[in-house]
Amino acid sequence: MKLLDKLIIKDFLKTYFFVVVMLILIVLVLDFTEKNDTYIRNSVPTPEVLKYMANYGLYLNNLLTPITVFISVIFITSKMAGRTEIIAILSSGVSFPRLLRPFIFAAMMIGGVSFLLNGWVLPVATEGVTKFRLNYLEKNKTSSDPNPHIKVGPESYAYMSRFYKTGNTGYYFTLETIKDGELLAKLSSDRIEWDTAKNAWTLINWRLRELKEDREIYTTGEKLDTTLSITPADFDLPPNHHETLKLPELGRQIRILEDRGADNVAFYKIERYVRFMSPFAAIILTFIGVIMSARKTRGGSGFQIAMGFLLAFIYILLFILSRTFAENGSSYPILAVWLPNILFALTGLVLYKTVPR
């Protein structure tokens, strides 16, 4: 059986690699065709385009893993069933769980590589894709999004009308301290500047209003140095910043946001949940794929491959919906993220009752 194990693992990985490369190449060609006019119009250097396509290919590999794994295992298993190899193996006294072993082992290898890619390689690729789009496909921005609001502490909220990255300068800055829905203090200024030497902020033409129980204290000044738990980089974060952090960096960012009491910490936690959840998808879908295609059919493997596409797309759709549900304030985000794996694992156990013995 060891020889058969090696053959199955070899065919599985070879087919998986072939399917991954073909699907990625098709998507990259379509993407290049769509953006080619933009590349020419913006005079994008060829090395930058090639680097973008390489990074985008890594991103696609992660996105298409459920489809590629499912199609690969169904193709291999249905081909073996069509040649009556599975019937011969089972008739020789080999149990179905033993037949599953090389498939699961190959799926674990794919899942392990997927975990390494998700944790350390894919964030770098995602950051490269984001920078390329900002530099060449979208208009260069000299300022951050208007009216940024950032929670800088459990009871402190910072606001400014506009922050300009080129001079690390913001205008009409406000820092409010609110406790139990009641305003305790409000610090505002016409301008705020980042001092790189002091690693601190300088407020220009500032005004401080403090509300006490029986009175209000109002003070003003021309310049005031202050330390906040934010830096200019916090005003220049892309919308998918949580996807561009390596796994250790993601953990550190979660701790920083928790110390601030920031509201968007849930996005970073969910991203970490997803990175630990995703590798298990390859194992679960392999388990279902072998069960679905182990029986010999007259129509060949076309129907099984079509079903593989369908179920893989259902998995991806369910994953997107569950992640969206988790990000929109689910009481149990980790359960919402793991929902696709849980449902498909239960489906696999039900289908296991139908496998040929």
N, C-alpha and C positions, 0 to 999 in steps of 0.2 A: 504493500500500500504506500510505502514511502516514495516509490518512483511515481505512482499516480499523483500523490500529493504535490510533488515537484512540478509535474506537467500541468496540473490544474492551476497552481499558483503562478507559474510562468505564463500560461495562456491568459489568465485573468489580468495580471499586471500589464502584459503586452497589449491586450485589447483595451484596457482602461487608458493606457498612455496614448494609443492611437485615437480613441474617441475624443479624449481631451484635446489633443493637438488639432484634430479636424474641426471640432466645434469652435475652438478659440480662433483658428485661422479664418473660418467663415465669418465670425463676428467682427474680427479685426479688419477684414477686407471691406465689409459693409460699413464699418465705422470710418475707415479711411476714405471710402468713396463719398460718404456724406460730408466729411470735413475737409476734403481736398481743396475746395474753393477757398475756404477760410485760411488754410495753410498758405496758399499762394497769395491771397490778399494781404495777409499779415506778415509775409516773408519769414515764415517760421523755418529755422535751420533744420536741415535733414537729420543731423544727430539728435536734436531735441524730439523730432517726430518719432524716430526709432526708439528712443528712450521711453517716450510716452506709451508707445505700442507695447513695449516689453512690460512696463508697469501695469498697463491695462490688461495685458494677457494674464498676469498673476492674479489680478482682481477677478477676472472672469473664471479662472481655474477654481477659485474658492466658491464663486457663485454657482458654477455648474457641477460641482462635485456630486450632489445627489443624483443629477441626471446621468452623469458619466458612469458612476458606480453602478446604478441600476441597469443601465443599458448593457454595460460590459458583462455583468453577472448573468443577465438574461440571455445574452447572445451565446456565452460559453455554455451555460447549462442546457439551453434548448438545442444547441448543436450536439451536445453529448446525448441528450434524450432522443434526438432524431436518428442518431446512429445506434440506438439501443444500448449505448454504453452504460447508462445508469441502471437499466434493467439487469444487465450482466453483472454489474458491481453489487447490486442488492441481492441478486440470486446467488452470489458466491458467499453470502453470509455476512457481508459488510452492512452494518446498520446505517440508517439515514443520518443520525447524529454524527457518526464517524465520517460519512461522506461530506458533511457540512464543514468539517474541521479545516481543510485547506482553504475553502472559500472565506471562512471567518478569519483565518490567519492573515490572508491577503488583505482583507478589509481592515484588519487592525493595523497593518503596515501603512495602508493608505490613510487611515485615521490619524496615526502617529505623525506622518509627514504633514497632514493637514493641520494638526495642532501646532507644529513648529512654524509652519507658514503663517497661520493666523496670529501667533503670538509675537513673532519677531520679523518676518519677511514682508508679509502683506501690509502692515502699517506703513512701512517705508514706501512701498509701491503706491499705496493709496495717497500718501502725502505728495508723491511725485506727480500723480495724476491730477490732484487738486491744484498744485502750483502751476502745472502746465496749462490747465484750463483758465486759471486766473491771469496768467501772463500772456497767453496767446489767443485764447478763444473768447475771452471776455475783456471788457475794457479795464485797463489798469486803474485801480482805485488808490487815490492818495489819502483817503480818509476811511474810517470805519463806517459801519452802518449808522444812520442817524439815530439820535436819542438812545444810546446804549444804557441799559440798566444792569447793574451788577450787585449782587448781595455780597458784601465784604465781611460780614460778621453775623452772628445770630440775631442781632437787633439793629444792624447798620446796613443802609442801602445807598449806593453811589449812583449818580446820574450825571450826564453831560449831554449837551445838544449835539456836539460833533467832536470826534477825536482824529487828529491828523497824524499819521504814522511818520511822515517825513521829519517833522520837528518834535515828535513826542509831546504834542501840545493839544489840550482840550479846552473847550469854551463853554461858559455858563455851567460850571460844575456845582453839584449839590450833594452833600452827604447828610442823610437824615438818620436819626436814632429813634426807633419806634419800639415801644414795649406795650404789649397787650392792647394794640390798636391805638395807642396814645403817643403823640409826637412829644419827645422829650428834648430834642435839640436839632437844630438845622444849621449846617455850615455850608455857605455858598461863596462862590467867587466868580469873577469875570473870566478868569483864565487859570488853567492848571498846567504846570510843566514838570516833566520828569528830569531830575538831576542825576545824570549817570555817575557822577563822582560820589555823591552821597547815597545813591540808591534810595532816594526819597522824592516826595512830591513837593512842589512849591506852589502855593496858592497866591495869585495876584489879585489885589483889591478884594479882600475877603471880608465876609460878614458872618458873625456867629450869633445865633439866637437860641438862648437856653430858657426853657419853660420850667419854672419851679412851681411849687404848690400855691404860693401866694404872690408871686411876682415873675417878671420876665427880665432876663439880663441880655442886653444887646451890645456887642462889641464889634469893632471894625479895625482894619489895618491894611497896609499896603502889601506886605509879604508875610507868608507864614509857611514854615517847613513842617511837613507832617508825614507820618508813615502810615501807609495803608497796606492791606494784604493783597494788593493787586499791583501789576506792573503793566507797561505799555503792551506787552504781548497778550494780555487778557482782552484787549480791545481789538485784536487782530486775529481772532480764532476763527477758522472756517466752520461752517455748520456741522461738518462731520469730523470735528476735532477728536472725538472719542475713538474714531476708527483709525486715526493716524498715530496712535500711541502704542508702543510695544507693551507687552504684558507687564513688565516691572514698572514702566512709566505710567501705565494705566492705574496700577495700584497706588502709586504715589499721588497721582492727580485726584483719585477718590478721597484719599486722606486729607488733601489740601481743601477740597470742596466741602468735606464734612466739617473741618475746623471752621470754615467760613459760615457754615449753615446754608450753603448755596442750594437753590431749588433744582438746578439741573444735574445734581449728582446722580439721579436715577438713570440718566442716559449712559453714564460711564459704568455704573454697576451692571446694567443690562448688557452692555457690550462685553464685560468680563464674563457674565453668565453664558453669553452666546459662544464665546471662544472655547469654553470648556464643554459646551454641549455639542457643538458642530461635529467633532470627530466621531461621536457615537452614531451619527446618522449613517455613516458608511457601513457600520456593522449591522445596524437594524435593516437598512435597505438591502444589503446583501442577503441577509437571512430570508427576507420576504421574496427576493428575486429568485433564489434557488428553489424555494417552495413552489412558486408560481410556474416555473419553467421546467421542473423536473419530470413532468409527465409528457410522454410522446403524443403529438397531435398530427393529424393528417395534413393540416394546412401549412405545416412548417413553422418557422420561428417568427414569421411576420406579425402574427397576432400578439405573441408575447412581447415583442419589442415595442409594438404600439401601446400595449398596456403598461409597459415599463415607462415610456414617455409620459403617459397619462398620470400614473401614480407619482412619478417624480415631480411633475408640475404641480400636482395636488399638494405634495409635501412642501415645495417651495412657497406656494400660495398660503398654505397653513402657517408656515414659518413666518412669512411677512405679516400676516394678520395677527399672530400671537405676539410678535415683537411690538407691533404698533399698539396692541392692547396693553402690553406691559409698560410701554413708554408713556401712555396716556393716563397712568395713575392706577394701575392694577394693585390690589391689596397684597397680592402674592406674585411679584414680578418673576421670581425664579421659577415658579410653577407655570406661569404663562409662557416663558421662554422654552421650557422643557415639554410643553404640551404636544408639539408635533412628534417628538420621539416617543412619548408615552403612548399616544394613540396608535402610531405605526407599530410599536412593539406589541401592543395588545392585538392589533390586526394580524401580525405575524404569528402570534401564539394560536389565534383562531384558525388561521390557514394551515398551521402545522398539523392539525387533525386530518387534513385532506391529502397529505403527502403519500406517495406510493410506498408500500412496505415490502 
